[in-house]
Amino acid sequence: MSFLQTANKVFENEIAALTRLQGRLDEKFNQACELMLHCDGKVVVCGMGKSGHIGNKIAATLASTGTPSFFMHPGEANHGDLGMLASGDVFIGISNSGETQELTSLLPVIKRKGIPTIAITNNDASSLAKHADVALNIQVTKEACSLGLAPTTSTTSTLVLGDALAVALLEAKGFTADDFALSHPGGSLGKRLLLTVDDIMARDDELPIVLETASVTEALFEISNKGLGMTGVVDAQQQLLGVFTDGDLRRALDKHIDIHHSIVTEVMTKGSITIEQHKLAVDALNVMQQHKINALFVVDADRHPVGAIKMHTLLKAGVV
């Protein structure tokens, strides 16, 4: 048998198992969700070996989708870490056989603490299932491993069941993309949903500004000194009238305008595109892309320039 044939058999086995599991979901799934939805503490996930690896991932998925959760190793729990469990928590025990000694030895103490228990197992007659308030059976009849020994289909089914629980709770809680970003501030999504223009804009002495009476030469010096490829042009009340950019300079030269004796208002771009500082940085990116520009000014409600932002800044910040 070729490698590809073996791979296809694994896929067929695991897809079939997931299809069976989906068709057998019942009220017990709802009960498990209700226990976690009304949990005042944290959801503590526990499992040994491969079940532990899957449990770790389930706990991480729950935590990142609005259900406070962490993984507790059963071996360590037997030697002190069981103190992590507190009143108001919900315990999820994962064991294919439902008889994993490191896990079952914890059950009497968990019951004494009055902590609701959800079992994820493949054996309804097991100690874990009998102890649990809700027992979810993955109902896997055959592992994808040709020996029928290595946890493969059973771990996949457990993982998908955990994903189903997490997503069901996410929707029940009305968890939003903004909420997700708060749990992922270091990721690209977090930066796109949390970082504002005010967080990264150039300001104060970094801001290139000239008065409307300035010469083109003075405006060029300001562009060179501030390094944003543009300068704002303001009136006596410091309101933004327009911008003078490298592109404006090229157009002026094409028209043979004497830049040494011209006023900047003669060659600037009037009524420039701007953005407000409370807007998301990704909004600034969208504005730049829409108008095919590489920088823009940030203004307040009275059109006073308070900052500036360029594409390179967005790139450095990881927004792009």
C-alpha positions in Angstrom: 0.0 0.0 0.0 1.3 3.5 -0.9 1.7 6.3 1.5 -1.1 8.2 -0.3 -3.4 5.2 0.1 -2.7 5.0 3.8 -3.3 8.8 4.2 -6.6 8.5 2.4 -7.7 5.7 4.7 -6.8 7.8 7.8 -8.9 10.7 6.4 -11.8 8.4 5.6 -11.7 6.9 9.1 -11.6 10.2 10.9 -14.2 11.9 8.7 -16.6 8.9 9.3 -16.0 9.2 13.0 -16.8 12.9 13.1 -19.9 12.4 11.0 -21.1 9.8 13.5 -20.3 12.0 16.4 -22.2 14.9 14.9 -25.2 12.8 14.3 -25.3 11.6 17.9 -25.0 14.9 19.7 -27.8 15.2 22.1 -29.1 17.1 25.2 -25.9 16.2 27.1 -24.0 18.6 24.9 -26.5 21.4 25.8 -26.1 20.5 29.5 -22.3 20.7 29.3 -22.6 24.1 27.6 -25.0 25.3 30.3 -22.6 24.2 33.1 -19.8 26.2 31.5 -21.9 29.2 30.5 -23.0 29.7 34.1 -19.6 29.0 35.6 -18.6 31.7 38.1 -15.0 30.6 38.1 -12.8 28.9 35.5 -13.1 25.9 33.4 -10.3 23.5 34.4 -9.4 20.9 31.7 -7.5 17.8 32.7 -6.1 14.8 30.8 -3.1 12.5 30.7 -0.9 11.7 27.7 -2.4 12.4 24.3 -5.7 13.4 26.0 -3.6 15.9 27.9 -2.3 17.4 24.8 -5.8 17.7 23.4 -7.0 19.1 26.7 -4.4 21.8 26.7 -5.5 22.9 23.3 -9.2 22.9 24.3 -8.4 25.0 27.4 -6.5 27.5 25.2 -9.4 27.7 22.7 -11.9 28.3 25.5 -9.7 31.0 27.1 -9.2 32.9 23.8 -13.0 32.8 22.9 -14.4 34.2 26.1 -14.5 31.3 28.6 -11.8 31.6 31.3 -10.0 28.3 31.3 -6.7 26.6 32.0 -5.2 23.1 31.7 -4.2 21.1 34.8 -1.9 18.1 34.5 -3.4 15.2 36.5 0.0 14.0 37.6 0.8 17.3 39.1 -2.7 17.7 40.5 -2.2 14.5 42.6 0.8 16.3 44.2 -0.6 19.7 45.0 -1.9 21.4 41.9 -5.4 20.3 42.7 -5.4 23.4 44.8 -6.0 25.3 41.5 -9.6 24.1 41.6 -11.9 26.4 43.6 -15.6 26.8 44.3 -17.4 28.1 41.2 -15.1 26.2 38.8 -16.1 23.5 36.3 -13.9 20.5 35.8 -13.5 18.7 32.4 -11.9 15.3 32.5 -10.7 13.7 29.3 -9.9 10.0 29.0 -10.6 7.7 26.1 -10.9 4.7 28.5 -12.4 6.7 31.3 -10.1 4.7 33.7 -6.9 6.7 33.5 -5.6 6.3 37.1 -4.0 9.7 37.4 -7.4 11.2 36.5 -9.8 8.9 38.4 -7.8 9.4 41.6 -8.8 13.0 41.6 -12.5 12.4 41.3 -13.4 11.8 45.0 -11.7 15.1 46.0 -13.4 17.0 43.1 -16.8 15.6 44.2 -16.1 16.5 47.8 -15.4 20.1 46.7 -18.7 20.2 45.0 -17.3 21.1 41.6 -19.4 20.1 38.6 -17.7 17.7 36.3 -17.9 17.1 32.5 -16.4 13.9 31.2 -15.2 13.4 27.6 -14.7 9.8 27.1 -15.3 6.8 24.9 -16.8 4.6 27.6 -20.1 5.4 29.3 -19.6 2.6 31.8 -16.2 4.0 33.0 -15.5 5.5 36.4 -15.0 8.9 34.8 -18.4 8.8 33.0 -20.2 7.5 36.1 -18.7 10.2 38.3 -19.5 13.1 35.9 -22.5 15.4 36.1 -22.4 15.3 32.2 -20.7 12.6 30.2 -20.0 13.3 26.6 -19.2 10.1 24.6 -17.0 10.5 21.5 -18.2 7.1 20.3 -15.1 6.1 18.3 -15.2 2.5 17.3 -11.8 2.3 15.5 -8.6 4.3 15.6 -7.0 5.3 12.3 -3.8 3.6 13.4 -3.5 0.3 11.5 -2.7 -1.4 14.9 -5.8 0.1 16.5 -3.6 1.4 19.3 -2.3 4.9 18.7 -4.7 7.6 19.8 -5.7 9.1 16.4 -9.4 9.2 15.6 -10.3 9.4 19.3 -8.1 12.5 19.8 -9.4 14.1 16.6 -13.0 13.6 17.8 -12.2 14.9 21.2 -10.6 18.0 19.7 -13.5 18.7 17.5 -15.9 18.2 20.3 -13.9 20.7 22.3 -14.0 23.2 19.5 -17.8 22.7 19.3 -18.2 23.5 23.0 -16.0 26.6 22.7 -17.8 28.0 19.6 -21.2 27.3 21.1 -20.2 29.3 24.2 -18.7 32.0 22.1 -22.0 32.6 20.4 -24.1 32.3 23.5 -22.0 35.0 25.2 -22.1 37.3 22.2 -18.3 37.3 22.0 -17.2 39.7 19.3 -14.1 40.2 17.1 -13.2 43.2 19.4 -13.3 40.8 22.4 -11.1 38.3 20.6 -8.6 41.1 19.8 -8.3 41.9 23.5 -7.2 38.3 24.1 -4.7 38.5 21.2 -3.0 42.0 21.5 0.2 40.7 20.1 -1.3 39.1 17.0 -2.1 40.8 13.6 -5.8 40.7 14.4 -5.2 42.4 17.7 -3.2 45.2 16.1 -5.8 45.7 13.4 -8.6 45.9 16.0 -6.9 47.7 18.9 -4.2 50.0 17.5 -5.4 53.5 17.0 -4.0 56.4 14.8 -3.2 58.2 18.1 -1.0 55.3 19.2 1.5 55.6 16.3 1.1 59.0 14.6 3.9 61.5 14.4 3.2 64.6 16.6 4.5 67.8 18.1 8.0 68.6 16.8 7.8 65.7 14.4 4.9 67.3 12.6 5.8 69.1 9.3 3.8 72.3 9.1 4.2 75.6 7.3 2.1 78.8 7.1 0.2 79.6 4.0 2.6 82.5 3.4 5.6 80.2 3.2 7.6 79.9 0.0 7.9 76.6 -1.8 11.6 76.5 -0.8 10.6 76.8 2.9 8.1 74.0 2.4 10.8 71.8 0.9 13.1 72.4 3.8 10.2 71.4 6.2 9.6 68.2 4.2 13.3 67.3 4.3 13.6 68.0 8.0 10.6 66.0 9.1 11.0 63.1 6.7 7.3 62.4 6.0 7.4 63.2 2.3 4.9 66.0 2.8 4.1 69.1 4.9 0.8 70.6 6.0 -0.1 74.1 5.0 -2.1 76.1 7.7 -3.7 79.5 8.0 -3.2 82.0 10.8 -5.7 80.0 12.9 -3.7 76.8 12.4 -6.4 75.2 10.3 -5.2 72.8 7.7 -5.7 74.3 4.2 -3.9 71.6 2.3 -0.7 69.6 1.9 2.4 70.0 -0.2 4.0 66.7 -1.2 6.8 65.3 -3.3 4.2 64.7 -6.0 3.1 68.4 -5.9 6.8 69.4 -6.4 7.1 67.1 -9.5 3.9 68.6 -11.0 5.2 72.1 -10.3 8.4 71.4 -12.0 6.6 69.8 -15.0 4.7 73.1 -15.3 8.0 75.1 -15.2 6.9 76.9 -12.1 9.7 79.0 -10.4 9.7 77.2 -7.1 12.2 79.8 -5.7 9.8 82.7 -6.0 6.4 80.9 -5.6 4.2 80.6 -2.5 3.3 77.1 -1.3 -0.4 77.7 -1.7 0.1 78.1 -5.5 1.3 74.5 -5.8 -0.2 72.6 -2.8 -3.0 70.1 -2.9 -6.0 71.8 -1.4 -8.6 70.1 0.8 -6.4 67.2 1.6 -7.5 63.8 2.8 -7.4 63.5 6.6 -8.3 61.2 9.5 -9.2 61.7 13.2 -6.8 60.4 15.9 -9.4 58.2 17.6 -9.8 56.1 14.4 -8.2 52.7 14.2 -4.9 52.5 12.4 -6.4 50.0 10.0 -8.9 52.8 9.0 -5.9 55.0 8.1 -4.6 52.1 6.0 -7.9 51.8 4.2 -8.0 55.5 3.5 -4.5 55.5 2.0 -5.2 52.5 -0.2 -8.5 54.0 -1.3 -7.0 57.3 -2.4 -3.6 55.8 -3.4 -1.6 58.0 -1.1 1.3 57.1 1.3 0.7 59.6 4.1 -2.1 61.7 5.6 -2.6 64.3 8.3 -4.5 63.7 11.5 -6.9 66.5 12.5 -9.2 67.5 15.3 -12.8 68.5 15.0 -11.7 72.1 14.0 -9.3 70.8 11.3 -6.3 71.6 13.3 -3.5 69.2 12.4 -2.5 67.2 15.5 -0.5 64.4 13.9 0.5 62.7 10.7 0.8 59.1 9.7 2.5 57.3 6.8 2.4 53.9 5.2 5.8 53.0 6.5 4.6 53.6 10.1 1.7 51.2 9.5 4.1 48.6 8.1 6.4 48.9 11.2 3.4 48.6 13.5 2.3 45.3 11.8 -1.0 46.7 10.7 -0.3 45.9 7.0 
